[in-house]
Amino acid sequence: MPTFTPLIMGSALVVIAFFLSALLLLAKRQRTERQLETQRILALQRKIDVALRDEGFETTREAFSVSLKTASLTTDLQRPRMENMAKLDKKTPEKYRILGRLASQGMGAEEIATILDISQVEAGQLLSLSSMAKFGH
């Protein structure tokens, strides 16, 4: 039996060496994965920084502001008719006031017709009348 003891101890050392090398490989793999994840996070952070510094952002904000004004005017048009008729202090019909606002924002007959839900011909005529009224004052 004493002859088997060195063999058993040698086998145990081999097994321990195998497990240690496996643990070292696993640790190295985890470290590599962490480094890759860190690189991905840094790359995403750079992309976010570039996106926030994008000069087109202000243009988008201005476009949103114009859309918001248009939406506000459209909402004004969609109020119930009785509510609009109850306003006694109104000098100009609501439709024409809104048309004047849209025209002052630089909108053409086609855009105004779409917003007011009228024909392009009617929008063009109203724009002509509006400009003539301004010219007469």
Secondary structure as GFF3:
##gff-version 3
##sequence-region A 1 137
A	DSSP	alpha_helix	4	52	.	.	.	ID=ss1
A	DSSP	alpha_helix	56	77	.	.	.	ID=ss2
A	DSSP	alpha_helix	81	85	.	.	.	ID=ss3
A	DSSP	alpha_helix	94	104	.	.	.	ID=ss4
A	DSSP	alpha_helix	109	116	.	.	.	ID=ss5
A	DSSP	alpha_helix	120	136	.	.	.	ID=ss6
###
